[in-house]
Amino acid sequence: MDASVETAPSPVTRSLQQRRRRWLVILTVAVLFITLVTLAWWLLYARYYESTDDAYVAGDLVNVMPQVSGTVVSIGADETDLVHAGQELVRLDATDASIALQDAEQQLARTVRQTRTVFANRDELTAVVNQRRADLARAQADFNRRKDLTVSGAVSAEEFGHARDALSAARDALIAAQKNLAASAALVGRTAVADNPDVRAAATQVERAWLGVQRTSVRAPVTGYLARRSVQLGDRIAPGAPLMAIVPLERLRVEANFKEVQLNHMRIGQPVAVFTDLYGGRVEYHGRVAGLGLGTGAAFALLPAQNATGNWIKVVQRVPVRIALDPRELQAHPLRIGLSSKATVDVHNDSGQQLAQAPRQEPLLATRAFDIDRSAIATRIAQIIRDNIREGAAPLTE
């Protein structure tokens, strides 16, 4: 038998080859199917969503600071406590402020009495002017009478000279009285005692001292939870020193850092799905894109990167995107500042704007916790003025 003639494969070999070809076909079809499904999934769904797990919960940290100096005598809330806007959190010793208020009230009373004296002097000087005018008229009449009699010799030249001197003196006395009256009128002006500038300035000092007493009560500017307390009982604090920090939970948001290549179709107002590590996948927050950052994190770093070197390596940068959350969902599932989260932005509709096109029309945050009703001190000031305008006012207590 010729050795060069090839022998036919055995049935076992043919079976293995057929099985191998069949599995190769199946694997090829599976790979193609998976590729097609993946491509379809990306074209129809995945390319319209941008996700990142480099996201964290952020919020406003409102500091509580005093407006006056003083010693802490009372602390009304501690960390994790709920506080309401206007609630007293810290009370300062008001002894010095109360004494300053008493001094200001006494100074107001003295100013009212001094001003009342100026008004009385004006009335007195008016009477003096009227008297000097009458003296001038009488001297003028005597001068005229003696002038006519001098011609006939009934009045001597010496007596006529005395009459002329008396007329001149009366005229000078009237001028002096009128000038004194004008000076007094300039001090008084066209106002009453209560409207006199000196009285109003003293009243302003009383009101300022009264505000100093009211501000010894340090109040919460907003409603929220006390997150940090640095003040201790007995501390001597200065105006503007941070004592506490309040976090209004309804103002929490998510700061998501997306890669620069993910921002091409991202716009303000697009819907966002947010999941946090605190609740996992069972709680989904529905937010919206509130704004896109105007710089990367590296650009605003304390030590920005210096790329003008010979060994520069390109790194994909991340840009912070602010995501506003639904307050109702925050109330149902509260968050904390700094928690890790994952954000997925739906970029189907990219017809919006990347940057705000108009200024904000209303304040971002506002508080009326520092508004003080001053009607009480206005009534007190009016009472002090009335008591010291009346005749026979009681002596001041020094």
C-alpha positions in Angstrom: 0.0 0.0 0.0 1.3 3.5 -1.0 2.4 5.5 2.1 1.7 8.8 0.3 -2.0 8.2 0.1 -3.8 10.0 3.0 -6.0 8.0 5.2 -9.6 9.1 5.6 -10.4 10.7 9.1 -12.0 8.4 11.5 -15.7 8.9 12.5 -14.6 10.2 15.9 -12.4 12.9 14.3 -15.2 14.0 12.0 -17.6 14.2 14.9 -15.1 16.4 16.8 -14.6 18.7 13.8 -18.3 19.1 13.3 -18.8 19.9 16.9 -16.0 22.5 16.9 -17.4 24.2 13.8 -20.9 24.2 15.3 -19.6 25.9 18.6 -17.6 28.4 16.6 -20.7 29.3 14.6 -22.7 29.6 17.9 -20.0 31.7 19.5 -19.8 34.0 16.4 -23.6 34.4 16.4 -23.7 35.1 20.1 -20.9 37.7 19.8 -22.7 39.4 16.9 -26.0 39.3 18.8 -24.5 40.8 21.9 -22.7 43.4 19.8 -25.9 44.3 18.0 -27.9 44.4 21.3 -25.2 46.6 22.9 -25.1 48.9 19.9 -28.8 49.2 19.9 -28.9 49.8 23.6 -26.3 52.6 23.3 -28.0 54.2 20.3 -31.5 54.1 21.7 -30.9 54.6 25.4 -27.4 54.8 26.9 -26.1 57.7 24.9 -28.9 59.9 26.3 -27.8 59.4 29.9 -24.6 60.7 31.6 -23.7 59.2 35.0 -21.1 59.8 37.6 -20.5 58.5 41.1 -18.2 61.4 41.9 -21.1 63.3 43.5 -21.8 64.5 47.0 -24.6 66.1 49.0 -24.0 69.8 49.6 -26.0 72.6 51.3 -26.0 75.9 53.0 -24.1 76.2 56.3 -25.7 79.3 57.9 -23.5 80.7 60.7 -24.9 82.2 63.8 -23.0 85.3 64.9 -23.6 88.0 67.5 -24.0 91.7 66.6 -22.6 92.9 70.0 -19.9 91.8 72.4 -20.7 90.2 75.7 -20.3 87.2 78.0 -22.4 84.1 77.3 -24.8 83.4 80.1 -27.2 81.0 78.4 -27.1 78.5 75.4 -30.5 77.5 74.1 -29.7 74.6 71.6 -27.2 71.9 71.0 -26.0 70.0 67.9 -28.6 67.9 66.1 -31.5 70.1 67.6 -34.2 71.6 65.4 -34.3 75.3 65.6 -36.7 77.8 64.1 -36.0 81.2 62.6 -36.0 83.8 65.3 -35.5 81.3 68.2 -33.0 82.5 70.9 -29.9 80.3 70.7 -27.5 82.3 72.9 -28.0 85.0 75.5 -25.3 87.5 76.5 -24.9 89.4 79.7 -27.0 92.6 79.2 -25.7 94.5 82.3 -23.4 96.9 80.3 -26.0 97.4 77.6 -28.7 98.2 80.2 -26.5 100.8 81.8 -25.7 102.3 78.5 -29.4 102.5 77.8 -30.0 104.3 81.1 -27.2 106.8 80.3 -28.7 107.5 76.9 -32.2 108.1 78.4 -30.8 110.5 81.0 -28.8 112.3 78.2 -32.0 112.6 76.3 -33.8 114.1 79.2 -31.0 116.7 79.8 -31.0 117.6 76.1 -34.8 118.2 76.2 -34.5 120.5 79.2 -31.6 122.4 77.6 -33.6 122.8 74.4 -36.6 123.9 76.4 -34.4 126.5 78.0 -33.3 127.7 74.5 -37.0 128.1 73.6 -37.7 130.0 76.8 -34.7 132.3 76.1 -36.1 133.0 72.6 -39.4 134.0 74.1 -37.6 136.2 76.7 -35.5 137.8 74.0 -38.7 138.5 71.9 -40.0 140.4 74.9 -36.7 142.3 75.3 -36.9 143.3 71.6 -40.4 144.6 72.1 -39.3 146.5 75.1 -36.3 148.0 73.3 -38.6 149.0 70.4 -40.8 150.8 72.8 -37.8 152.5 74.4 -36.7 153.6 70.9 -40.1 155.0 70.1 -40.2 157.0 73.4 -36.6 158.3 72.8 -37.5 159.3 69.3 -40.6 161.2 70.5 -38.5 163.0 73.1 -35.9 163.9 70.6 -38.5 165.2 68.1 -40.2 167.3 70.8 -36.9 168.9 72.0 -35.8 169.5 68.5 -38.8 171.7 67.8 -38.4 173.6 71.1 -34.7 174.2 70.6 -35.4 176.6 67.7 -37.5 178.8 70.0 -34.9 178.6 72.8 -37.3 176.8 75.3 -34.9 173.8 75.5 -31.2 174.3 76.0 -28.6 172.8 73.6 -27.3 170.6 76.4 -30.8 169.0 77.0 -31.2 168.5 73.3 -27.9 166.8 73.2 -28.9 164.4 76.0 -32.1 163.6 74.0 -30.1 162.8 70.9 -27.7 160.5 72.9 -30.7 158.7 74.5 -32.2 158.2 71.0 -28.9 156.7 69.7 -28.5 154.5 72.8 -32.1 153.2 72.4 -31.5 152.5 68.7 -28.3 150.5 69.6 -30.0 148.6 72.3 -32.8 147.6 69.9 -30.2 146.4 67.3 -28.4 144.4 70.0 -31.6 142.8 71.2 -32.6 141.9 67.7 -29.3 140.2 67.0 -29.6 138.2 70.2 -33.1 137.2 69.2 -31.8 136.2 65.7 -29.1 134.0 67.3 -31.5 132.3 69.6 -34.0 131.8 66.7 -31.2 130.2 64.7 -30.6 127.6 67.5 -34.4 126.9 67.6 -35.2 127.1 63.9 -38.8 126.4 62.9 -39.1 123.2 64.9 -40.7 122.3 68.2 -38.8 120.9 71.1 -39.4 117.3 70.2 -38.2 117.9 66.6 -35.1 119.8 67.5 -32.0 118.3 65.9 -30.2 117.9 69.3 -33.2 116.2 70.8 -33.5 113.9 67.8 -29.8 113.0 68.0 -30.2 112.2 71.7 -33.2 110.1 70.9 -31.2 108.2 68.3 -28.6 107.4 70.9 -31.4 106.0 73.1 -32.7 103.8 70.3 -29.2 102.6 69.5 -28.6 101.7 73.1 -32.0 99.9 73.2 -31.0 97.9 70.2 -27.8 96.9 72.0 -29.9 95.4 74.8 -32.1 93.6 72.3 -29.1 92.1 70.5 -27.8 90.5 73.6 -30.2 87.8 72.5 -28.6 85.9 69.6 -31.3 84.4 67.4 -31.4 81.8 64.6 -31.5 83.4 61.2 -33.2 80.4 59.5 -35.1 77.2 60.3 -33.0 74.1 60.3 -30.8 71.7 62.3 -27.9 72.8 64.4 -24.9 71.1 62.8 -22.0 72.6 64.8 -21.6 74.5 68.1 -18.4 76.1 69.1 -19.6 78.5 71.8 -19.4 77.6 75.5 -21.0 79.0 78.6 -18.9 81.9 80.0 -17.1 82.7 76.7 -16.4 86.4 76.1 -17.3 86.8 72.4 -16.9 89.7 69.9 -19.3 90.8 67.2 -19.0 88.6 64.1 -17.6 85.5 65.9 -19.2 82.3 64.6 -21.0 80.6 67.4 -23.1 77.9 65.7 -23.9 76.6 62.2 -27.4 75.8 61.0 -28.2 73.5 58.0 -31.6 74.1 56.4 -32.4 70.6 55.1 -34.9 71.8 52.5 -32.0 73.6 50.8 -29.8 70.5 50.3 -28.5 69.8 46.8 -26.1 67.5 45.0 -22.7 68.6 43.6 -21.9 66.1 40.8 -18.5 66.2 39.1 -18.8 65.1 35.5 -16.0 64.5 33.1 -15.6 67.3 30.5 -16.5 64.9 27.7 -19.9 64.3 29.4 -21.0 68.0 29.2 -21.6 68.3 25.5 -25.4 67.8 25.7 -25.9 68.7 29.3 -28.3 71.7 29.8 -30.0 73.5 32.7 -33.3 72.0 33.6 -32.6 68.4 32.5 -34.0 65.7 34.8 -31.6 63.9 37.1 -32.0 60.6 39.0 -29.9 60.5 42.2 -29.1 57.6 44.5 -27.2 57.9 47.7 -25.2 55.4 49.6 -27.3 56.2 52.7 -30.5 54.6 51.3 -29.0 52.6 48.4 -31.1 51.8 45.3 -34.4 51.7 47.2 -34.7 55.5 47.3 -34.5 57.5 44.2 -34.4 61.3 44.2 -35.8 63.2 41.3 -33.8 66.4 40.7 -32.9 68.7 37.9 -29.8 70.4 36.6 -29.7 73.8 38.3 -26.4 75.0 36.9 -23.1 74.0 35.4 -19.9 75.1 36.9 -17.7 77.8 35.2 -14.5 76.0 36.0 -12.9 72.7 36.8 -12.0 71.7 40.3 -8.3 72.1 39.5 -8.9 75.7 38.3 -10.3 76.8 41.7 -7.9 74.8 43.8 -5.7 76.6 46.4 -2.7 75.6 44.3 -3.7 75.4 40.7 -1.9 73.0 38.4 1.0 74.6 36.4 1.0 72.8 33.1 3.8 74.9 31.5 6.4 72.2 32.1 8.1 69.8 29.8 6.6 66.7 31.4 2.9 67.7 31.1 0.4 64.8 31.0 -3.2 65.4 29.9 -5.8 64.4 32.4 -9.5 64.4 31.9 -10.9 67.2 34.0 -14.2 67.2 35.9 -16.6 70.1 36.1 -19.1 70.5 39.0 -22.8 70.4 38.1 -25.3 71.6 40.6 -28.4 69.4 41.0 -31.5 70.7 42.8 -33.6 68.1 44.7 -37.3 67.9 45.3 -38.0 69.3 48.9 -40.8 66.8 49.4 -38.5 63.9 48.8 -35.9 65.5 51.1 -38.5 65.7 53.8 -39.5 62.1 53.4 -35.9 60.9 53.2 -33.5 63.4 54.9 -29.9 63.7 53.7 -26.7 65.0 55.4 -24.1 67.2 53.9 -21.1 65.3 52.5 -22.9 62.0 51.7 -21.8 60.1 48.6 -24.2 59.7 45.8 -24.6 58.7 42.2 -26.2 61.1 39.6 -27.6 60.2 36.2 -28.6 63.0 33.9 -31.2 62.5 31.1 -29.8 64.5 28.1 -32.6 63.6 25.6 -33.7 67.2 25.4 -30.6 69.3 24.9 -32.5 72.4 23.7 -31.9 74.3 26.9 -29.2 76.7 28.0 -25.8 75.8 29.4 -25.6 79.1 31.3 -28.3 81.3 32.9 -29.6 83.9 30.5 -31.1 86.4 33.1 -30.2 87.6 36.6 -32.1 86.1 39.5 -35.2 88.1 40.2 -35.7 87.2 43.9 -33.2 86.8 46.7 -31.7 83.3 47.0 -32.0 83.4 50.8 -33.7 85.9 53.0 -34.5 86.2 56.7 -36.6 88.5 58.9 -35.2 87.1 62.1 -33.3 90.3 62.7 -36.2 92.6 62.2 -37.0 94.2 65.6 -40.3 96.0 66.4 -39.1 99.4 67.6 -42.5 100.7 68.6 -41.8 100.1 72.3 -38.7 102.3 72.3 -40.4 104.9 70.2 -43.1 105.1 72.8 -40.5 105.3 75.6 -38.6 108.1 73.8 -41.9 110.1 73.3 -42.7 109.7 77.0 -39.2 111.0 78.1 -39.6 114.0 75.9 -43.1 114.8 77.2 -42.1 114.4 80.8 -39.2 116.9 80.4 -41.0 119.4 78.3 -43.7 120.1 80.9 -43.1 122.9 83.4 -42.0 121.7 86.8 -40.5 118.5 85.5 -39.0 116.3 88.2 -35.2 116.6 88.7 -33.0 114.1 86.8 -31.6 111.1 88.7 -27.9 111.3 88.4 
